[in-house]
Amino acid sequence: MEYRINGAVGTKCRNDKSDVKLVQALINAYSRQKGLHGIKVTGKVDDSLIDYLLKYQKQHLKIIKAKEIVNPDGKIMKSLNEIFKGVFIPLATSVPKFGTLTWNAEGNGGGACFIAGNFIFQQTHQG
């Protein structure tokens, strides 16, 4: 599953609230993977989002002249989607028709979930 934004997010952009929240959530998936503190998902472009975007581009994408903008079909959005695919796995939200539901592994799944439509994405265990 690939997540898309409808318009650019960043400095001097339209910054639709749902687009900004999605970028913030994807930045948080990257942050968790790297053991960093995430940012608040507020739907507003603020200094912390811009700082994380710049760090992400410089450290992960090796872009020297980092930009303060995420474009819908740009390199940043595509790479954030790739990061997300490696950090979260989809789980069906429908009730199982057979098998046993157990809580024996409670607490071993990493604790972070992202809900989208009829799917829950749970963070994979990072050893």
Secondary structure by P-SEA (a helix, b strand, c coil): cbbbbcccccccccccaaaaaaaaaaaaaaaaaaccccccccccccaaaaaaaaaaaaccccccccccccccccaaaaaaaaaaaacbbbbbcccccbbbbbcccccccccbbbbcccbbbbbcccc
